[in-house]
Amino acid sequence: MNWKNTLFLIGILIALSGYLYFVEIRGADEKRLTEAKKKRQEWQSTQVFPYQPQEFKQIKLVKDGKTIIYQKHDDVWWMKEPFNIEGSEEAVNDIIYSILNLVETDPVDDNPSDLAQFGLHQPPILIAVELEGAAGGKTVLLGNDNPTSITLYATAEGSPRVFLVGSLIRWEVSKEFLHLNNRTGPFFADKKET
């Protein structure tokens, strides 16, 4: 056998292996990372509250005139209103993730002449979030069902823009008030009012 031909074939094999590794294997990993980053950015652009869980300092839920306030103090969550009860981190994390999963599904109107048509003139549900080390926060008002009944009309406080969000958030907020009214759930398990 001719050694020149063998060395030539080994060189081609090495070149093809290098191509396979750098273009096909490593390139595919980089492409997957780029796609994952792009999807995350798209998700964040639709999130109503585009924050990280550890940034939350206070959560205020208002439903039909009743208010619940959860507040973090020295890394411990407390229900501050209507009771002063040390909370369950798991329970607050459920609330936080429900809020973080609130996404804008569709725009409705950038400057409506009448918010009453969307149930936003006296909204039945309000969600307000304050962040660690940040002034202000964000408040979102939830109004009537869209005719499809799978979305709700919503607006950010101080903004005329109306958009749609998934109606699941109404159930999540209502669940908190159900726990409060019945003294059930993680905040009330073996807790004493102080």
N, C-alpha and C positions, 0 to 999 in steps of 0.2 A: 504494500500500500504506500502511496505517495504521502510523505509527511507534510508537504506544502498543502495538499488538499485537506488533510486532517486538521491542520492548524487553521485553515480558512474556514472550515465547517465549525470548529470550536469558536472561532471569532464571531461567526454569524449567530451561533447559539447564545453566546454571551450578550451580544447586541439585542437579540430578541428577548432575552430574559430581562435585560435592563429596561427595554421598552415596556414589557408587560408589567414590571414592578412600578416604574415611575408614571406611566400613563394610565394603565388600566387599574391597578390596585390602589396606589397612592392617590392618583387623580380621582378615583371614585370616592375615596374617603373625604377628600377635600370638597368634592361636589356635594356629598351628603351633608357635610358641615355647613356649607354655604346655603343649601336648601333649608336646613333646619333653622339657621339664623334668619333667613328671609321669612319663613313661616312665623317665627317668633315676633319679628318686627311687624308683620301683618296683623298678628293677634293683638299686639300692644296698641296698634293704631285703632283697633275697634274696641278696646277695653274702655269702659266708662271710667273706671278707677285704675289707671295704669301704674300701680305701685307694687312694691314687694311686701309680703306679710310682715316682716320685721319693722317696716316703716310705720305701721299703724300705732297711734297713740290713744285715740278715742274714736268710738263708734256711737253715733246717735241714730236711733230708729224711732220714727214717729208714725203711728198708724191710727187714723180716726181720732186724733187729738190726744192719744196716750203716747207717753215717751219712755224709752229705755235708753240708758246711757251706760256703755261699757268703757272703762278707762284703765290704761296700763300705768301702774305705779311701781317702780323698782322691779321691773320685769314680771310683775304679777298683775293679772287682769282682775278688775273688780266691777261689779254692777254698782254704779253710783246712783242711779235713779231707776225706778222709784224706791229701791232699797239700797242699803250699803252692805253688799254681800261679796265676800271673796269668791272669785270665779274659778271656773274650770278652764284651763288653757285649751283643752280639747274642744270645749264648747265654743270658745271665742274663735278658735281656728276654723271651725265649721262656718261661723258667720263671716269671717274674713274671706275664706275661699268662695263663699257664695257671692260676696260683694265683688271679688276680683274676677269672677266668672261672668259678671254682668257686662255684656257686650252690645254695642250698637249694631242692630241687624240692618236697619235701613234709615236713611234720612227722610223726614216728612216735609218740613217747611223751615226755611232759614229765618223767616221773620213773619210769623202768623199774626193776623190782625186781631184774633180772638183766641185766647188760651182755653176758654170755657169749652169749646168744641172738642178739646182733647182731655178734659177733666183736670187741667193743670192750673186753673184759676184758684182753686182750693183743693190741692192734691191730697188724696187720701193717704199717701205714703211718702215719707221723706227719709233719705239715707244720707247722713253727713259723716265724713271721715276727717279727722285731724291727724297729721303726721308728726313723727318724732323730729324735733329740731327744725320744723318748718312753720313759718307763719301761715295762718289761714288754713286751708284744706279744700275740700270739695263737697258740695251738697247737690244731690240729684233728687228731683221730684218725679214721682210716678203717678200717672193719671189713669184714664180709662183704658179698657181693652180696645185694641184695634178690632175691626170687624172679623178678622180671622180668629180671634180669641187666643192665639198663641203668642201674641206680643202685646206690649203696653206702650202707650205714649209716655215719653219722658223728656225732661229738659234739665239742664244744669242751672242751678240758681244763679241769677245774674246774666243769663244768656237767653236771647229770644228763640234760639234754635230748638226745634222739636224733632225728636228722633224716636225710633222704636227699639225696645229691648225685649228679651224673652220674658214671658209671664211667670216663669218659674220663680223669679225673685220675689213675687208677691207671696207665694207659698212659704218661702224661706223666712220672710219677715213676719208673716202671720204665725208661723210656728213659734217664733220667739215670744210673741204676745200670748199664745196659747199656753206655753210653759209658765209665763208670768202669772196669768190669770188662775191657773190651776196649781201653782206652786210645785210644778214637776220639772223634770229635766235636770241636767248636770249642775246648774247653778243652785238648785234647791235641795239636792241630795245631801242630807246630813249637815245642812248649813243653818246657822242661827242668824237672825236679823240683829244688826248692831246699831 
